[in-house]
C-alpha cells in the first residue's frame, strides 16, 4: 500500500509577474501563506527536485530518454536555434520549438555530420527539435550557457571563453555558415518560418549513475523533466485534464511553460477542484512560493483588507 506523502501537491507555475492583477490565481495568493523564496528559473527548478552526484546533464539525460544509448559517452545538446543580428550584436531568439519536421531536421544536419566527425564527435538528430553531440567519455568541456540564460541576449556574451573555448567558437562559426546557406532555410523563409541558422550547445556531461527525488510522481510534458523522472524511478503522466484532476500529495504538476492566460482559460476549473480537497504548494518560476490549504477560502478578511489597502 502506498504511504501518503507528507509533502503537498506542488504546482510549478510561470513567473509571477506574468499573472495580471485580474487573474484568478491572484485571489488564492491573498489568502494563502507565503513561504520562503524557492528556486528561480527552469534548470534551478528542476534541480530543486532532482539530485545527481555530478549535477543534471541535460544532454545525456534527454538522449537516454529518446534513444536509450547515453551510457559510455559524454554528451552535449546541440539544439536547432534561430539567431538574428541587430545593431548591438547577434541575438538568440529561439531554441527548439521551431516547427521543424523530422525531414527538415535530417536535411539540415546532413552537411554538418562531417564537420563534427572531423572534430572527433558525432551529431545525432534525436528528434526534430532535440539534437545531440556524442563525444568520448573523458572529454573535458568548457562552460556552455543554457538557452534560458541566453535567450534574447547577445550570442557572443555566451560563447565558450578562453583557450579551451577557441576550438568550440571555430566549430560554431563553421556550423552557422553551413546552416545559413542551406536550402531548407530558404524554403522556410518563403513559408514565413524562422530559419534554423545556429545550433545551441549546452547541458554537457555524462549520464548520472543515479538520480534521486523526494517527489512521488510527475504530471507534465517537458522532455528533461521526463528524463529526470525516469532516472529517479518516478511515473510521469502526460499533462491532461484527467491527469491533473488525479494528482495527489507529493507529486509535481508542471505548468511553468504555459502562458498565464492559458492556465486561466483551460486549467483553472481542474486547479480549483484540487484546491478544494488538498493543500497546494504554489511555486512560481520566479521563485515566489505560497501554501494554499482548502480552508483558506474562508479567509475572506484578507481579501477585504487588501481591497481597503488598495483604496
SEDOMAR-138941 format. One record per residue: x, y, z of N, C-alpha, C in turn. Coordinates in nm, 3 decimals. Layout:
ATOM     n_X     n_Y     n_Z    ca_X    ca_Y    ca_Z     c_X     c_Y     c_Z
ATOM       X       Y       Z       X       Y       Z       X       Y       Z
...
//
This chain:
ATOM     n_X     n_Y     n_Z    ca_X    ca_Y    ca_Z     c_X     c_Y     c_Z
ATOM   0.085  -0.120   0.000   0.000   0.000   0.000   0.088   0.124   0.000
ATOM   0.054   0.220  -0.086   0.135   0.343  -0.098   0.117   0.431   0.026
ATOM   0.229   0.471   0.082   0.225   0.556   0.202   0.195   0.700   0.162
ATOM   0.099   0.763   0.226   0.067   0.903   0.193   0.188   0.993   0.211
ATOM   0.205   1.089   0.119   0.320   1.179   0.125   0.296   1.288   0.227
ATOM   0.407   1.329   0.291   0.399   1.441   0.385   0.415   1.575   0.314
ATOM   0.444   1.570   0.182   0.462   1.692   0.104   0.334   1.723   0.026
ATOM   0.296   1.849   0.018   0.175   1.883  -0.057   0.194   1.866  -0.207
ATOM   0.086   1.860  -0.277   0.089   1.863  -0.424   0.143   1.998  -0.468
ATOM   0.241   1.996  -0.558   0.305   2.121  -0.600   0.264   2.158  -0.741
ATOM   0.228   2.284  -0.761   0.205   2.340  -0.894   0.326   2.425  -0.930
ATOM   0.396   2.386  -1.035   0.510   2.463  -1.085   0.456   2.558  -1.189
ATOM   0.461   2.687  -1.160   0.391   2.789  -1.237   0.487   2.884  -1.305
ATOM   0.442   2.958  -1.408   0.527   3.058  -1.473   0.567   3.169  -1.376
ATOM   0.653   3.258  -1.423   0.695   3.373  -1.341   0.572   3.448  -1.290
ATOM   0.575   3.487  -1.164   0.461   3.557  -1.104   0.422   3.683  -1.180
ATOM   0.515   3.767  -1.229   0.473   3.888  -1.299   0.389   3.863  -1.425
ATOM   0.388   3.740  -1.474   0.307   3.709  -1.592   0.158   3.699  -1.559
ATOM   0.126   3.691  -1.431  -0.014   3.683  -1.389  -0.066   3.823  -1.362
ATOM  -0.154   3.871  -1.446  -0.210   4.004  -1.432  -0.296   4.014  -1.306
ATOM  -0.320   4.137  -1.256  -0.399   4.153  -1.132  -0.534   4.083  -1.135
ATOM  -0.597   4.073  -1.250  -0.729   4.010  -1.257  -0.726   3.860  -1.273
ATOM  -0.610   3.801  -1.279  -0.601   3.655  -1.297  -0.658   3.584  -1.174
ATOM  -0.737   3.477  -1.192  -0.799   3.412  -1.074  -0.698   3.358  -0.974
ATOM  -0.579   3.324  -1.019  -0.479   3.272  -0.925  -0.440   3.377  -0.821
ATOM  -0.449   3.503  -0.859  -0.414   3.610  -0.765  -0.501   3.607  -0.640
ATOM  -0.627   3.563  -0.654  -0.716   3.559  -0.538  -0.669   3.455  -0.437
ATOM  -0.606   3.347  -0.485  -0.550   3.248  -0.395  -0.435   3.306  -0.312
ATOM  -0.354   3.387  -0.376  -0.237   3.440  -0.308  -0.276   3.532  -0.193
ATOM  -0.390   3.598  -0.205  -0.437   3.686  -0.098  -0.465   3.608   0.031
ATOM  -0.503   3.481   0.015  -0.546   3.404   0.131  -0.444   3.299   0.174
ATOM  -0.350   3.266   0.086  -0.253   3.160   0.116  -0.142   3.211   0.208
ATOM  -0.061   3.118   0.259   0.053   3.152   0.344   0.178   3.164   0.260
ATOM   0.245   3.279   0.271   0.369   3.300   0.196   0.482   3.218   0.259
ATOM   0.560   3.153   0.174   0.674   3.073   0.217   0.804   3.142   0.176
ATOM   0.915   3.089   0.224   1.044   3.146   0.185   1.067   3.126   0.035
ATOM   1.152   3.211  -0.021   1.181   3.208  -0.163   1.238   3.072  -0.204
ATOM   1.195   3.025  -0.322   1.243   2.898  -0.375   1.335   2.919  -0.493
ATOM   1.352   2.816  -0.572   1.442   2.819  -0.687   1.388   2.913  -0.795
ATOM   1.480   2.977  -0.865   1.444   3.071  -0.972   1.492   3.015  -1.105
ATOM   1.401   3.003  -1.200   1.438   2.958  -1.333   1.408   2.810  -1.355
ATOM   1.416   2.773  -1.483   1.381   2.637  -1.525   1.476   2.532  -1.470
ATOM   1.605   2.547  -1.498   1.700   2.446  -1.454   1.713   2.440  -1.302
ATOM   1.710   2.556  -1.237   1.716   2.557  -1.091   1.591   2.492  -1.032
ATOM   1.478   2.514  -1.097   1.355   2.450  -1.051   1.363   2.298  -1.058
ATOM   1.420   2.246  -1.167   1.440   2.102  -1.176   1.537   2.053  -1.070
ATOM   1.646   2.127  -1.051   1.749   2.086  -0.955   1.697   2.088  -0.811
ATOM   1.590   2.164  -0.787   1.533   2.165  -0.652   1.456   2.038  -0.621
ATOM   1.426   1.960  -0.724   1.351   1.836  -0.706   1.429   1.710  -0.737
ATOM   1.537   1.724  -0.813   1.614   1.607  -0.854   1.762   1.630  -0.823
ATOM   1.826   1.528  -0.770   1.966   1.539  -0.729   2.044   1.423  -0.790
ATOM   2.160   1.455  -0.848   2.252   1.355  -0.901   2.393   1.391  -0.855
ATOM   2.483   1.294  -0.846   2.618   1.321  -0.794   2.692   1.432  -0.867
ATOM   2.678   1.441  -0.999   2.753   1.540  -1.078   2.660   1.638  -1.148
ATOM   2.554   1.676  -1.082   2.461   1.771  -1.143   2.363   1.701  -1.234
ATOM   2.294   1.781  -1.317   2.189   1.729  -1.404   2.226   1.756  -1.550
ATOM   2.307   1.671  -1.612   2.348   1.692  -1.751   2.233   1.670  -1.848
ATOM   2.175   1.778  -1.896   2.054   1.770  -1.977   2.074   1.685  -2.101
ATOM   2.192   1.695  -2.164   2.214   1.625  -2.290   2.208   1.474  -2.271
ATOM   2.286   1.421  -2.176   2.288   1.277  -2.155   2.151   1.226  -2.109
ATOM   2.084   1.302  -2.024   1.954   1.260  -1.973   1.849   1.253  -2.083
ATOM   1.842   1.358  -2.166   1.740   1.359  -2.272   1.774   1.260  -2.382
ATOM   1.904   1.244  -2.414   1.941   1.145  -2.515   1.903   1.006  -2.469
ATOM   1.925   0.974  -2.343   1.892   0.841  -2.294   1.742   0.817  -2.297
ATOM   1.663   0.921  -2.267   1.518   0.906  -2.273   1.473   0.881  -2.416
ATOM   1.533   0.953  -2.513   1.489   0.943  -2.652   1.546   0.821  -2.724
ATOM   1.669   0.782  -2.690   1.734   0.676  -2.767   1.787   0.561  -2.683
ATOM   1.802   0.581  -2.552   1.845   0.473  -2.465   1.990   0.432  -2.479
ATOM   2.075   0.521  -2.535   2.214   0.482  -2.560   2.316   0.581  -2.503
ATOM   2.279   0.654  -2.397   2.366   0.761  -2.348   2.483   0.712  -2.264
ATOM   2.477   0.591  -2.214   2.584   0.542  -2.128   2.715   0.528  -2.206
ATOM   2.827   0.553  -2.139   2.958   0.531  -2.200   3.009   0.643  -2.287
ATOM   2.950   0.762  -2.277   2.995   0.876  -2.358   2.965   1.005  -2.285
ATOM   3.027   1.112  -2.333   2.991   1.247  -2.289   2.901   1.307  -2.397
ATOM   2.801   1.384  -2.355   2.702   1.436  -2.449   2.685   1.586  -2.433
ATOM   2.649   1.650  -2.543   2.610   1.790  -2.545   2.479   1.803  -2.620
ATOM   2.387   1.884  -2.570   2.272   1.924  -2.651   2.322   2.014  -2.764
ATOM   2.272   1.991  -2.884   2.305   2.075  -2.999   2.173   2.113  -3.065
ATOM   2.092   2.190  -2.992   1.954   2.213  -3.032   1.942   2.316  -3.144
ATOM   1.857   2.289  -3.244   1.834   2.386  -3.352   1.789   2.520  -3.295
ATOM   1.848   2.627  -3.346   1.820   2.760  -3.290   1.812   2.863  -3.400
ATOM   1.754   2.976  -3.363   1.742   3.091  -3.454   1.809   3.210  -3.389
ATOM   1.911   3.262  -3.457   1.976   3.384  -3.412   1.959   3.491  -3.519
ATOM   1.960   3.616  -3.475   1.939   3.727  -3.570   2.025   3.846  -3.532
ATOM   2.097   3.902  -3.629   2.181   4.019  -3.598   2.097   4.144  -3.577
ATOM   2.144   4.234  -3.490   2.086   4.367  -3.476   2.200   4.465  -3.453
ATOM   2.167   4.588  -3.419   2.269   4.691  -3.405   2.369   4.661  -3.294
ATOM   2.328   4.580  -3.196   2.413   4.554  -3.079   2.473   4.414  -3.076
ATOM   2.464   4.342  -3.186   2.523   4.208  -3.189   2.432   4.109  -3.259
ATOM   2.439   3.983  -3.216   2.357   3.875  -3.271   2.281   3.812  -3.155
ATOM   2.148   3.808  -3.164   2.067   3.765  -3.051   2.005   3.628  -3.074
ATOM   2.000   3.551  -2.966   1.931   3.423  -2.968   1.782   3.449  -2.950
ATOM   1.704   3.417  -3.054   1.561   3.444  -3.050   1.478   3.321  -3.019
ATOM   1.528   3.204  -3.051   1.454   3.080  -3.023   1.550   2.963  -3.022
ATOM   1.517   2.866  -2.938   1.597   2.743  -2.929   1.500   2.627  -2.916
ATOM   1.500   2.537  -3.017   1.398   2.434  -3.020   1.263   2.495  -3.054
ATOM   1.161   2.413  -3.066   1.023   2.460  -3.091   1.017   2.556  -3.210
ATOM   1.086   2.516  -3.319   1.090   2.598  -3.441   1.002   2.539  -3.552
ATOM   0.909   2.452  -3.514   0.818   2.389  -3.610   0.894   2.314  -3.719
ATOM   0.999   2.245  -3.677   1.078   2.164  -3.769   1.012   2.028  -3.788
ATOM   1.010   1.980  -3.911   0.973   1.841  -3.935   1.099   1.755  -3.923
ATOM   1.082   1.625  -3.903   1.196   1.537  -3.896   1.272   1.536  -4.029
ATOM   1.200   1.547  -4.139   1.264   1.551  -4.270   1.353   1.674  -4.283
ATOM   1.304   1.790  -4.239   1.385   1.912  -4.242   1.507   1.898  -4.152
ATOM   1.485   1.842  -4.033   1.596   1.829  -3.938   1.707   1.741  -3.997
ATOM   1.670   1.630  -4.057   1.771   1.541  -4.115   1.845   1.609  -4.229
ATOM   1.773   1.686  -4.310   1.837   1.756  -4.421   1.933   1.864  -4.371
ATOM   1.893   1.938  -4.270   1.979   2.043  -4.214   2.105   1.983  -4.151
ATOM   2.090   1.869  -4.091   2.203   1.807  -4.021   2.304   1.745  -4.118
ATOM   2.260   1.708  -4.237   2.345   1.631  -4.327   2.481   1.695  -4.354
ATOM   2.489   1.824  -4.393   2.622   1.882  -4.419   2.704   1.906  -4.293
ATOM   2.643   1.895  -4.176   2.715   1.917  -4.051   2.784   1.790  -4.001
ATOM   2.739   1.675  -4.047   2.792   1.548  -3.998   2.943   1.537  -4.015
ATOM   2.998   1.565  -4.135   3.144   1.554  -4.150   3.222   1.657  -4.069
ATOM   3.162   1.774  -4.047   3.229   1.878  -3.968   3.251   1.829  -3.826
ATOM   3.147   1.772  -3.766   3.161   1.721  -3.630   3.246   1.595  -3.627
ATOM   3.235   1.514  -3.729   3.316   1.392  -3.734   3.464   1.424  -3.735
ATOM   3.503   1.524  -3.813   3.644   1.565  -3.817   3.692   1.618  -3.683
ATOM   3.599   1.669  -3.604   3.633   1.721  -3.471   3.628   1.612  -3.364
ATOM   3.605   1.487  -3.404   3.602   1.377  -3.309   3.470   1.358  -3.238
ATOM   3.361   1.408  -3.298   3.229   1.398  -3.238   3.132   1.341  -3.340
ATOM   3.016   1.297  -3.294   2.911   1.255  -3.387   2.782   1.328  -3.352
ATOM   2.715   1.379  -3.456   2.590   1.452  -3.439   2.473   1.357  -3.459
ATOM   2.381   1.356  -3.363   2.263   1.270  -3.370   2.137   1.355  -3.364
ATOM   2.048   1.335  -3.461   1.918   1.403  -3.459   1.823   1.313  -3.381
ATOM   1.815   1.337  -3.251   1.735   1.250  -3.164   1.586   1.272  -3.185
ATOM   1.547   1.394  -3.214   1.410   1.429  -3.253   1.422   1.556  -3.336
ATOM   1.313   1.600  -3.393   1.321   1.719  -3.479   1.378   1.839  -3.405
ATOM   1.341   1.856  -3.279   1.383   1.972  -3.201   1.500   1.946  -3.107
ATOM   1.539   1.820  -3.090   1.645   1.785  -2.996   1.756   1.710  -3.068
ATOM   1.870   1.777  -3.084   1.987   1.715  -3.143   2.093   1.700  -3.035
ATOM   2.181   1.602  -3.054   2.283   1.575  -2.954   2.418   1.549  -3.019
ATOM   2.524   1.586  -2.948   2.660   1.554  -2.987   2.714   1.447  -2.893
ATOM   2.766   1.342  -2.951   2.831   1.236  -2.873   2.982   1.258  -2.879
ATOM   3.046   1.259  -2.763   3.190   1.280  -2.752   3.252   1.167  -2.671
ATOM   3.384   1.147  -2.683   3.449   1.046  -2.599   3.422   1.072  -2.451
ATOM   3.417   0.965  -2.374   3.372   0.971  -2.235   3.449   1.072  -2.151
ATOM   3.580   1.081  -2.169   3.662   1.167  -2.083   3.682   1.307  -2.139
ATOM   3.602   1.348  -2.236   3.616   1.481  -2.295   3.590   1.589  -2.191
ATOM   3.684   1.683  -2.181   3.664   1.799  -2.092   3.589   1.907  -2.169
ATOM   3.487   1.963  -2.108   3.403   2.061  -2.175   3.416   2.198  -2.109
ATOM   3.417   2.305  -2.188   3.407   2.439  -2.128   3.265   2.464  -2.079
ATOM   3.244   2.578  -2.019   3.110   2.614  -1.971   3.025   2.661  -2.089
ATOM   2.909   2.600  -2.106   2.814   2.642  -2.208   2.689   2.695  -2.139
ATOM   2.640   2.809  -2.186   2.520   2.869  -2.127   2.396   2.793  -2.171
ATOM   2.300   2.781  -2.082   2.172   2.718  -2.118   2.088   2.815  -2.199
ATOM   1.990   2.764  -2.275   1.904   2.854  -2.353   1.835   2.960  -2.267
ATOM   1.791   2.923  -2.147   1.721   3.020  -2.064   1.812   3.135  -2.021
ATOM   1.942   3.109  -2.010   2.037   3.214  -1.975   2.059   3.311  -2.091
ATOM   2.054   3.260  -2.213   2.096   3.338  -2.329   1.982   3.392  -2.413
ATOM   1.860   3.344  -2.394   1.750   3.383  -2.480   1.731   3.535  -2.480
ATOM   1.733   3.594  -2.599   1.716   3.738  -2.613   1.842   3.818  -2.595
ATOM   1.952   3.753  -2.560   2.077   3.824  -2.535   2.176   3.806  -2.649
ATOM   2.283   3.884  -2.644   2.386   3.879  -2.747   2.456   3.743  -2.744
ATOM   2.459   3.680  -2.859   2.520   3.548  -2.872   2.664   3.546  -2.822
ATOM   2.739   3.650  -2.853   2.882   3.650  -2.824   2.912   3.657  -2.674
ATOM   2.816   3.702  -2.594   2.834   3.704  -2.449   2.829   3.563  -2.390
ATOM   2.778   3.467  -2.466   2.755   3.333  -2.412   2.832   3.225  -2.487
ATOM   2.928   3.264  -2.571   3.013   3.165  -2.634   3.116   3.114  -2.533
ATOM   3.161   2.989  -2.546   3.265   2.939  -2.455   3.390   3.024  -2.465
ATOM   3.447   3.055  -2.351   3.556   3.152  -2.344   3.693   3.085  -2.329
ATOM   3.798   3.166  -2.344   3.935   3.124  -2.317   3.991   3.030  -2.422
ATOM   4.110   2.978  -2.392   4.177   2.888  -2.485   4.097   2.761  -2.508
ATOM   4.036   2.708  -2.402   3.960   2.585  -2.417   3.832   2.606  -2.498
ATOM   3.786   2.732  -2.505   3.667   2.761  -2.583   3.694   2.794  -2.729
ATOM   3.822   2.817  -2.764   3.854   2.860  -2.901   3.810   2.755  -3.003
ATOM   3.840   2.630  -2.975   3.802   2.522  -3.066   3.651   2.522  -3.093
ATOM   3.575   2.547  -2.986   3.431   2.545  -2.999   3.379   2.667  -3.075
ATOM   3.442   2.780  -3.055   3.399   2.901  -3.128   3.420   2.885  -3.278
ATOM   3.533   2.824  -3.316   3.560   2.798  -3.458   3.457   2.700  -3.514
ATOM   3.427   2.598  -3.439   3.329   2.498  -3.482   3.190   2.559  -3.497
ATOM   3.150   2.639  -3.401   3.019   2.704  -3.406   3.008   2.795  -3.528
ATOM   3.114   2.868  -3.559   3.114   2.957  -3.673   3.098   2.878  -3.804
ATOM   3.166   2.765  -3.815   3.155   2.682  -3.936   3.013   2.628  -3.952
ATOM   2.953   2.587  -3.841   2.815   2.538  -3.845   2.719   2.647  -3.890
ATOM   2.738   2.768  -3.840   2.650   2.879  -3.878   2.657   2.907  -4.028
ATOM   2.778   2.903  -4.084   2.794   2.928  -4.228   2.718   2.824  -4.309
ATOM   2.732   2.698  -4.273   2.665   2.592  -4.346   2.513   2.601  -4.335
ATOM   2.464   2.632  -4.216   2.320   2.644  -4.199   2.264   2.766  -4.272
ATOM   2.338   2.875  -4.272   2.292   2.997  -4.340   2.269   2.971  -4.489
ATOM   2.352   2.886  -4.547   2.345   2.860  -4.691   2.249   2.747  -4.727
ATOM   2.188   2.684  -4.628   2.112   2.562  -4.654   1.979   2.592  -4.723
ATOM   1.944   2.516  -4.828   1.817   2.539  -4.899   1.693   2.519  -4.813
ATOM   1.701   2.438  -4.710   1.585   2.422  -4.621   1.547   2.555  -4.559
ATOM   1.646   2.635  -4.522   1.617   2.765  -4.461   1.557   2.862  -4.562
ATOM   1.601   2.855  -4.686   1.539   2.940  -4.790   1.391   2.904  -4.805
ATOM   1.361   2.775  -4.804   1.221   2.732  -4.815   1.140   2.774  -4.693
ATOM   1.201   2.768  -4.576   1.131   2.809  -4.454   1.099   2.958  -4.456
ATOM   1.193   3.038  -4.502   1.167   3.183  -4.510   1.051   3.212  -4.604
ATOM   1.043   3.140  -4.715   0.932   3.160  -4.809   0.799   3.127  -4.746
ATOM   0.798   3.036  -4.647   0.674   3.000  -4.578   0.649   3.085  -4.455
ATOM   0.735   3.184  -4.432   0.719   3.273  -4.317   0.766   3.213  -4.186
ATOM   0.850   3.110  -4.192   0.903   3.046  -4.072   1.045   3.092  -4.045
ATOM   1.086   3.096  -3.920   1.223   3.138  -3.890   1.324   3.035  -3.939
ATOM   1.442   3.078  -3.978   1.544   2.983  -4.021   1.607   2.912  -3.901
ATOM   1.664   2.797  -3.928   1.749   2.729  -3.830   1.892   2.761  -3.871
ATOM   1.948   2.865  -3.810   2.079   2.914  -3.854   2.186   2.902  -3.745
ATOM   2.158   2.818  -3.643   2.254   2.802  -3.533   2.220   2.675  -3.458
ATOM   2.320   2.613  -3.396   2.297   2.505  -3.301   2.341   2.554  -3.164
ATOM   2.250   2.544  -3.067   2.285   2.590  -2.933   2.340   2.472  -2.853
ATOM   2.467   2.484  -2.814   2.534   2.379  -2.739   2.520   2.407  -2.590
ATOM   2.476   2.307  -2.515   2.454   2.326  -2.371   2.429   2.190  -2.306
ATOM   2.424   2.191  -2.174   2.381   2.073  -2.099   2.477   1.956  -2.105
ATOM   2.608   1.982  -2.114   2.705   1.876  -2.132   2.726   1.789  -2.009
ATOM   2.773   1.665  -2.034   2.808   1.577  -1.925   2.778   1.431  -1.956
ATOM   2.800   1.348  -1.855   2.777   1.204  -1.868   2.650   1.165  -1.795
ATOM   2.592   1.054  -1.836   2.470   1.006  -1.773   2.496   0.973  -1.627
ATOM   2.419   1.028  -1.533   2.443   1.000  -1.391   2.418   0.853  -1.357
ATOM   2.493   0.804  -1.261   2.470   0.668  -1.213   2.336   0.656  -1.143
ATOM   2.294   0.766  -1.080   2.165   0.764  -1.010   2.111   0.906  -1.002
ATOM   1.980   0.915  -0.994   1.909   1.041  -0.972   1.807   1.015  -0.862
ATOM   1.803   1.102  -0.763   1.707   1.084  -0.653   1.611   1.202  -0.647
ATOM   1.496   1.179  -0.588   1.394   1.283  -0.577   1.301   1.250  -0.461
ATOM   1.253   1.355  -0.395   1.154   1.338  -0.289   1.012   1.334  -0.345
ATOM   0.996   1.358  -0.474   0.864   1.353  -0.536   0.815   1.209  -0.543
ATOM   0.684   1.195  -0.551   0.624   1.062  -0.568   0.569   1.042  -0.708
ATOM   0.566   1.146  -0.789   0.517   1.137  -0.926   0.518   1.273  -0.991
ATOM   0.502   1.274  -1.125   0.509   1.398  -1.202   0.400   1.398  -1.307
ATOM   0.341   1.516  -1.327   0.248   1.539  -1.438   0.307   1.649  -1.523
ATOM   0.334   1.621  -1.650   0.393   1.723  -1.737   0.433   1.667  -1.871
ATOM   0.480   1.757  -1.958   0.519   1.720  -2.093   0.664   1.755  -2.124
ATOM   0.734   1.816  -2.031   0.871   1.860  -2.057   0.966   1.742  -2.071
ATOM   1.052   1.746  -2.173   1.140   1.634  -2.202   1.242   1.609  -2.092
ATOM   1.309   1.714  -2.045   1.410   1.696  -1.942   1.346   1.653  -1.810
ATOM   1.231   1.707  -1.778   1.159   1.663  -1.658   1.126   1.515  -1.669
ATOM   1.083   1.472  -1.787   1.053   1.331  -1.807   1.175   1.243  -1.794
ATOM   1.289   1.292  -1.844   1.413   1.216  -1.834   1.456   1.201  -1.689
ATOM   1.444   1.307  -1.611   1.480   1.302  -1.470   1.386   1.210  -1.393
ATOM   1.258   1.220  -1.422   1.161   1.133  -1.355   1.193   0.986  -1.381
ATOM   1.226   0.956  -1.505   1.257   0.817  -1.539   1.381   0.768  -1.464
ATOM   1.485   0.851  -1.460   1.607   0.810  -1.391   1.583   0.794  -1.240
ATOM   1.489   0.871  -1.186   1.458   0.863  -1.043   1.355   0.754  -1.012
ATOM   1.308   0.684  -1.114   1.211   0.577  -1.093   1.070   0.625  -1.066
ATOM   1.039   0.747  -1.115   0.906   0.804  -1.093   0.819   0.785  -1.217
ATOM   0.690   0.776  -1.193   0.594   0.775  -1.304   0.566   0.918  -1.346
ATOM   0.574   0.943  -1.478   0.537   1.075  -1.530   0.418   1.058  -1.623
ATOM   0.309   1.124  -1.588   0.189   1.118  -1.670   0.180   1.242  -1.756
ATOM   0.144   1.225  -1.885   0.130   1.344  -1.972   0.027   1.441  -1.914
ATOM   0.050   1.569  -1.937  -0.039   1.672  -1.885  -0.172   1.667  -1.959
ATOM  -0.277   1.647  -1.884  -0.412   1.646  -1.938  -0.507   1.685  -1.826
ATOM  -0.630   1.715  -1.861  -0.728   1.749  -1.758  -0.747   1.632  -1.661
ATOM  -0.745   1.510  -1.715  -0.765   1.393  -1.630  -0.647   1.371  -1.536
ATOM  -0.524   1.384  -1.588  -0.407   1.360  -1.503  -0.392   1.468  -1.397
ATOM  -0.425   1.591  -1.430  -0.421   1.698  -1.330  -0.526   1.673  -1.223
ATOM  -0.644   1.633  -1.262  -0.751   1.607  -1.165  -0.714   1.493  -1.070
ATOM  -0.633   1.399  -1.118  -0.598   1.282  -1.037  -0.471   1.302  -0.955
ATOM  -0.405   1.416  -0.966  -0.278   1.438  -0.896  -0.299   1.439  -0.745
ATOM  -0.196   1.391  -0.675  -0.208   1.374  -0.530  -0.087   1.434  -0.459
ATOM  -0.095   1.437  -0.328   0.013   1.491  -0.245   0.145   1.424  -0.280
ATOM   0.252   1.504  -0.280   0.384   1.453  -0.312   0.420   1.460  -0.458
ATOM   0.325   1.492  -0.543   0.351   1.499  -0.686   0.375   1.643  -0.731
ATOM   0.425   1.656  -0.853   0.452   1.786  -0.914   0.373   1.796  -1.044
ATOM   0.298   1.905  -1.058   0.230   1.935  -1.184   0.306   2.048  -1.252
ATOM   0.359   2.021  -1.369   0.441   2.119  -1.441   0.353   2.204  -1.533
ATOM   0.337   2.331  -1.495   0.263   2.428  -1.576   0.349   2.548  -1.613
ATOM   0.478   2.544  -1.579   0.562   2.663  -1.589   0.586   2.708  -1.733
ATOM   0.561   2.623  -1.831   0.584   2.661  -1.971   0.461   2.721  -2.037
ATOM   0.349   2.727  -1.964   0.223   2.773  -2.023   0.204   2.923  -2.002
ATOM   0.140   2.993  -2.097   0.101   3.131  -2.072   0.000   3.138  -1.956
ATOM   0.008   3.243  -1.878  -0.085   3.258  -1.766  -0.230   3.259  -1.815
ATOM  -0.255   3.314  -1.933  -0.390   3.320  -1.987  -0.443   3.180  -2.017
ATOM  -0.355   3.090  -2.062  -0.396   2.953  -2.090  -0.431   2.880  -1.961
ATOM  -0.357   2.907  -1.855  -0.388   2.847  -1.726  -0.528   2.888  -1.680
ATOM  -0.560   3.015  -1.699  -0.694   3.063  -1.659  -0.803   3.004  -1.747
ATOM  -0.778   2.996  -1.877  -0.883   2.956  -1.971  -0.905   2.805  -1.974
ATOM  -0.799   2.728  -1.959  -0.809   2.583  -1.981  -0.798   2.502  -1.853
ATOM  -0.710   2.542  -1.763  -0.676   2.457  -1.650  -0.739   2.501  -1.518
ATOM  -0.798   2.618  -1.515  -0.843   2.671  -1.387  -0.950   2.586  -1.319
ATOM  -1.053   2.535  -1.388  -1.151   2.451  -1.318  -1.088   2.329  -1.251
ATOM  -0.992   2.265  -1.317  -0.925   2.150  -1.258  -0.843   2.190  -1.136
ATOM  -0.775   2.305  -1.144  -0.696   2.351  -1.031  -0.784   2.389  -0.913
ATOM  -0.899   2.450  -0.941  -0.992   2.483  -0.833  -1.039   2.357  -0.760
ATOM  -1.068   2.253  -0.838  -1.113   2.128  -0.777  -1.004   2.069  -0.687
ATOM  -0.879   2.077  -0.732  -0.769   2.029  -0.648  -0.759   2.110  -0.519
ATOM  -0.773   2.242  -0.529  -0.758   2.330  -0.413  -0.867   2.309  -0.309
ATOM  -0.980   2.257  -0.351  -1.091   2.234  -0.258  -1.071   2.109  -0.173
ATOM  -0.981   2.019  -0.216  -0.969   1.893  -0.143  -0.831   1.866  -0.084
ATOM  -0.728   1.947  -0.118  -0.595   1.920  -0.063  -0.510   2.046  -0.066
ATOM  -0.407   2.050   0.020  -0.314   2.164   0.017  -0.236   2.167  -0.114
ATOM  -0.208   2.288  -0.160  -0.132   2.308  -0.283  -0.013   2.399  -0.254
ATOM   0.104   2.357  -0.297   0.222   2.443  -0.293   0.231   2.513  -0.427
ATOM   0.217   2.645  -0.427   0.223   2.724  -0.549   0.366   2.775  -0.564
ATOM   0.440   2.718  -0.657   0.581   2.752  -0.677   0.597   2.818  -0.813
ATOM   0.630   2.947  -0.811   0.645   3.022  -0.936   0.789   3.010  -0.986
ATOM   0.804   3.012  -1.118   0.938   3.001  -1.177   1.027   3.118  -1.136
ATOM   0.968   3.228  -1.095   1.044   3.344  -1.048   1.084   3.332  -0.901
ATOM   1.049   3.220  -0.837   1.098   3.191  -0.703   0.997   3.208  -0.590
ATOM   0.889   3.285  -0.611   0.791   3.306  -0.504   0.714   3.176  -0.476
ATOM   0.680   3.154  -0.350   0.609   3.032  -0.313   0.501   3.064  -0.209
ATOM   0.387   3.000  -0.224   0.277   3.009  -0.127   0.223   2.869  -0.100
ATOM   0.169   2.850   0.020   0.098   2.727   0.053  -0.050   2.761   0.068
ATOM  -0.133   2.697  -0.014  -0.278   2.720  -0.010  -0.346   2.594   0.042
ATOM  -0.422   2.609   0.148  -0.497   2.497   0.205  -0.645   2.514   0.173
ATOM  -0.722   2.403   0.171  -0.864   2.415   0.135  -0.942   2.515   0.221
ATOM  -0.911   2.520   0.351  -0.988   2.611   0.437  -0.949   2.757   0.418
ATOM  -0.844   2.784   0.344  -0.804   2.924   0.320  -0.910   3.002   0.243
ATOM  -1.000   2.931   0.176  -1.108   3.002   0.105  -1.196   3.079   0.202
ATOM  -1.189   3.043   0.332  -1.270   3.113   0.433  -1.202   3.240   0.483
ATOM  -1.081   3.266   0.440  -1.010   3.386   0.485  -1.058   3.509   0.407
ATOM  -1.185   3.537   0.419  -1.244   3.646   0.342  -1.191   3.781   0.387
ATOM  -1.148   3.790   0.515  -1.100   3.919   0.564  -0.972   3.962   0.493
ATOM  -0.894   3.865   0.442  -0.771   3.901   0.372  -0.802   3.976   0.243
ATOM  -0.903   3.929   0.171  -0.943   3.999   0.051  -0.993   4.140   0.085
ATOM  -1.077   4.148   0.189  -1.131   4.279   0.229  -1.019   4.371   0.271
ATOM  -0.924   4.320   0.347  -0.811   4.402   0.391  -0.729   4.451   0.273
ATOM  -0.710   4.362   0.176  -0.633   4.401   0.058  -0.704   4.510  -0.022
ATOM  -0.834   4.496  -0.034  -0.911   4.597  -0.109  -0.907   4.733  -0.040
ATOM  -0.912   4.734   0.096  -0.906   4.860   0.168  -0.770   4.925   0.149
ATOM  -0.663   4.840   0.150  -0.528   4.895   0.131  -0.513   4.955  -0.007
ATOM  -0.572   4.889  -0.109  -0.563   4.940  -0.246  -0.637   5.071  -0.260
ATOM  -0.748   5.084  -0.184  -0.825   5.208  -0.193  -0.751   5.324  -0.127
//
